[in-house]
Amino acid sequence: MTPLAGICRKIRMLVLDVDGVLTPGHLMPKVASQTEGHPESKWFHVRDGLALRAWQDAGGEVAVLTGRGGAVVEARCKELGIARLIQGANPKTPAFEKLLAETNTPPEAVCAIGDDLADVPLLRQCGLGVAVADACVDAKSAAKIITRLPGGSGAVREVVELIMRARGTWPNA
């Protein structure tokens, strides 16, 4: 067994950022007069959703931990059955530590996926820190793995599939 496979076998929880990980991270600011009746929109990749469902079906937990948030993020989490949604976490470390305490999850049982400076402490603390391909240099330096795909383009699927294949739990067609 490779060292990475050993790490993957210990992972019980995924902790995901939103902007730049589950989405490409593009924001379109709207002035107050434009926001009435026009909710914020975000792009999510369908393959990330399928992978998160497969992860949960296999007994894994998912938590979304974001510095921003909003109704679109809430709706996507609800659609995917993700009950642990922490929004407005700035900085993220206290929220991450509270999550671990509430779920009785040791840091080594967590895979955190991030892309920017706010994610760096989580990437260093957890068992498997992952930076998406288009992450900032600091996030990449803190991560054990850097995905081939950028955020919002199936990077989460890439990670989930890697972990589940190492565990022998990736669903076969």
N, C-alpha and C positions, 0 to 999 in steps of 0.2 A: 504494500500500500504506500502510495506517495504521501509526503507530508501534507500536501493540500487536501488529499482525500481524507486524511485523518481529521483535519480541521473541519471539513465539510460535514463529516459524520456527527460532529458535536453541535451543529447549528440547529436551533429550535425556533428562533425568531428572526424575521427580517424587519429591519427598521429603515424606512425609506424616506428620503426627501421628496418633495414634489417638483418644484420649478428647477429644471435642469437635470432631473432624474426620471420622473414619471412623465414629464413634459419636456419639450425642447428648451424651455426656459424663456421663451419670448413673451414680453409683456406689451400690451397696447394700452397706454394710459388714456383714460377718458376723463374729460372735464365734467364737473357736476351736472351741467345742463345736458350732457350726452348720456348719463348713466340711467336715467329714469326709463324703466322698461327694457334696458339693454344690459343684461348681466354680463359679468366678465366671462370670457371664453378661454378655454385651454385645450390643447391638443394632447390626447392620450393615445398610446399605441395599443392596438387590440391584442397583439401577442403578449405584451406585458400583463394584460388582464387575464388572458388564458393561463399564463404561467402562475400568476398569483392564486388563481382558483385551484390549479393543480397542487400547489404548495399547501394550501389550506385543506384540500381534500385528503392530502397525505398526513394531516395532523399538525402541520406547521402553523405558527402564528405570524401575523403581519401587523406592524404598527407603522403609521404614517406620522412623521414628526417634521413639521414645517414651520419656518419663520413667518410665513404668510398664511394663506388659507382662503376661505370663502365658501360660498354655496356650491360652486362647481366642484371643488375638492370634496366637500361633504357628499355630494350626489355620486361622485365616482366611487368613493369608499363604500357607500351604501350599496351601490350596484355590485361591487365585488365582495360584499360581505365582510369588509374590514371594519371591525368595531372600535379598534384603538386608533383614534385620530386625535393628534395633538397639534393644534394650530396656534400661531402667534408665539412660538417658542424662540425667544431671543434673549439670551443665548440658549443653545440647545442642551448643553450639558446638564443643567438641573432637571429638565424635563426627562432626559434620557435616564438619569439616575433614579428618578421617581418611578418611571416605567419599569425599570429592572426590579426595584423594590416591590412594587405592586404585583408584579407577575412572578416574583421569586425566581428570576432568570439571572444566572451568572453572566457576566460580560462575554465570556468565551463561548457562550451558546448563542451569540448574536452575530448576524451579518448585517452591517450597516452599509448602505449605498448612498454616496453623496457626490457633490460636484464643486463645492465652493468652500470658502474659509470657515463658515459657520459649521460645516460638517467635519472639519479636521479633528477636533477632540473626540468625536464619536468614532471616527475611522481608526484612531489610535487606541481607544479603550476597548473595542469589541474584539471578538475572536477572529472575525474575517471582515476587514475594512476593504470596501470596493469603491473605486472612483470610476465614473463613466469616462469614455474616451475623450470627451471635450471638456473635462473638468479642469479647474485651475491647477497650476503647478504644485501648490501647497497640498491640495487634496490628493493629487497623484503621488506625491512624496510620502504621504501618510498612509496610503493604501497598500494592502498586500497584493491586490489584483487591480488591473486597469482593464476595463472592458474593451472589446473591439468596436462596439457600437456606441454612438453618442446618446446622451440622455434624450428620452422621448422617442427613440427610434428602435426600441427593442432591447436596450441594455439590461433592463430588469429581467426580461425573459432569459437573456444570456446567462445571467448569474443564477437564477433559479434552476435553470436546466443543468448548469454545471454542478450545483450542490446536489440536486436530486439524482443525477446520473451517478455521482460519487457514492450516493447512499443506495443506489439500485431502486429508487422509487419513481423515476421519471416514467410517466404513462406511455405505454407502447400503443401505437395506432392499430 
